[in-house]
Amino acid sequence: MKQAVERVNAGQAVYTPPTLKVYDYLVLGFSNRFSKRFLWRCPTSTLVDLYDRNASEVHLDVGVGTGYFLDKTAWPVENPDITLLDLNANSLEAAATRIARYQPTTLKADIFEPIPLERKYRSVGLCYLLHCLPGPISEKGPVVFDNASAVTTPRGKIFGATIVQGDTPRSYFAQALMNFYNRKGIFSNEEDTVPALRKVLSQRFDRFSIEQHGTVAVFEAETP
């Protein structure tokens, strides 16, 4: 148990205030532009479109980063009801500040535990979260999706994106960076594959889809 907690903490510990200040430029700007040929090969616009399609007027976002996607989303209402959930207080503060115009609620919590909320959401975002959590998708996926589903309304949307390996074609640069991140505990995706993700989703949702953009699996599911 102690080792598992340490691995969860390692995945989110990198998000310090200095890191978050340059995150958008390095990851969503430079890396994603560079990644069109060499790294993840999934442009940031693809993930913004994902949010535009699925984010509802009552939304929970898990693993919030800097709040970039929430800031760029074309929300269906002028004042969406947004809750931010993350284990990292720095990320919560950065995201809440960025979308302060929406007056979001923040919750410091671990997605591996039942979400301590009594309310239900019409959409839950899990963008770039799974590859940062310890263990293979076959183990972490069921916990994450079950906990998310527990606070989602019937016919609600659970969506996100995660960086995978397996048979996914990837460049030398992408593999080298993933290996480095896995050694540091920032990523834990050595056993994460599209087939494994599909199996987890199929066991929980009648309606779901997965689109592969380079090394990124973009998924969308509807709760029963």
N, C-alpha and C positions, 0 to 999 in steps of 0.2 A: 504493500500500500504506500509506504514512504517513497519508494522508487517511482511509482505512478504519479504521485503528487509532484515530485521533483520534475518529472518530464512535462507535466502540464504547465508548471511554473516556467520552465525553460522556454516553452513555445510562446509565452506571452511576455516574458521578461525583457525581450529586445525592444519593446515599445516604450522607451523612455522619452521624456520631453524633447531632448535633442534629436532623437531618431524620428519622432513624429513630425518635427518641423521640416524635415527633408524627405519624408516618406512619399508624399505625392509626386515630388519631382523625380526621385530615384526609382520608385516602383511603378507608379501609374503614368509617369511622364517618360523619362529616359529609358527605363527598362522595357516598358511596353512598346515604345517605338523601336528600340533596338531588337525587341523580341519578335518583331514581325518576320525577321529572317533568322535570328540566332537563339532566342530564348524561348519564352512561353508561347509565342505566336498567337496571342489572344489580345487584340486591341482593347483599350479601356472602353471605347465606345460600345463594344459588344456587351460589356457588363452594365453599362448605363442603360442600354436597351432592355436588358434583363429586368432591371428595377422598374423601368417605365411600364413593362408589360404586367408586372406582378404586384408591385407595392400598392397597398390599399390605404384607405383613410384611417384605418386602425392597425398600426404596424409595429412589430417587434423586430429589432435588428440585433443579431448575436455576433460578437466579434467585430466591433464597429470600426476598428482602425482609426482613421482621422475623420470619419464622417463624410468622405468625398462623395460616395454614391448617393447618400441621403441628401446631400447638398445639390447634386445635379439632377435628381429624379424629377420627372414631370408628374407630380402628385395629382390624384384625381379630384382633390378638394383643396381649397385655399389654405386651410389650417388642419393638416393631418395630425392625428393623435399618435405620437411616436414614443416608443420605449426603447432605450438603449441598454443592452446587457453585455457585460464584459467582465472578465476576471481582473483586467488591468485598469486601475484607477486613472492612469495617465490617458489611456485611450478614451475612456468615458468622458473625461474633462475636455479633451480635444474635440471629440465629436459633438458633445453638447454645446460647446462654445461655437462651433462652426454652424450649427443649425439652430442657434438660440432663437431665431425668429419663430420657430415652431414650438418653443417651450417644451422640449422633450423631457420625459421622465428617465432617470438613470437608475440602474440596478447593478451593483457589483456582485456577480454570482458566477458559479462554475456550471457550464452546460452539461457536464457529466453528472450533475445532481438534478433532481426534479426542480423545475423552475418555481421559485417561491412567489407565485402570483396567482390570484384567484380569478382574474379576468381572462377573457379570450380575445384573440387577435384574428383579423381576417387575412393577414399575411405575416410571414416570418422569413427574414433574410439571413442566409448563412454563407455569405460571400467570402471566399478565401479563408475559411475557418478550418475545414476538415484536415487539410494537409498540415496544419500547425498543431493538431491534437495528437497525442501519443497513441500508437497502436495502428494496426491495419484497419481499413474501412469495414471489414467484416466484423470487427469488434467494436470500434468506436461509432460506426454509422448507426447501428440499432439504438444505442443509448441516446445519441444526439437527436435522431429523427423521432424517437418515442417521446423524449422530453419536449421537443418542439411541438409535436402533434397534440400533446396534452393541454397546451394553451392556445390551440388554434381552433377556430370555429369549423363546423361542418362546411365542406366545399371551400375551405380556406386554402391559401397558396403557401407552400413552403418551397423556397427556391434558393439557389446559390451557385457557387463555382468553386472548384478545387483542382489543384495541380496534381496530375497523376503520372504514373510510370507504366510498368508492364510493357505491352506491345506498342505503346504510343511512340510514334517517331519523334525523336528529339536530337538536337544537335549536340556536338561535343561540349559547347559552352553551357547549354541547358543542363546536361547531365553533370558536368563539373560543379555548377552552382548548386544543384539539388544535393549532390553528395556533400558539399561543404555545409549546407544548411542542415542536413540530417546529422552530420557529425556534431554540430553545435547545438542540436536540439531545437533549432528554430522551426525546421520542418520535421515531420515524421510520416513520410509518404513512400518509403521504400517498397512497401507492399500494397500501395493504393493503385487500383486499376479500374478501368471503366466497367468490365464485367462484374467486378466485386461491388461497385456502386450500384449497378443495375439490379443485381440480386437483392441488395438491401432495400432498394426502393420498391421493387416488385412485390416484396413480402409485406409491404405496408400500405401501398397506394394502388388503387385500380387505375388511376390516371397519372401518368408521369412521362417525362421525356428527358433525354440526355443528348446534348449536342457537343461534339468535340471540336475545339478550336486549338489546334496545336497540342500542347501538353495540358490544356485546361478542359475539364469536363464541366459543362454548364448544365445544370439540372433544374427542372421545374416539376412540382408535384401538387396534386389537389387532394386534400384530406377527404375521407369518406363522409 
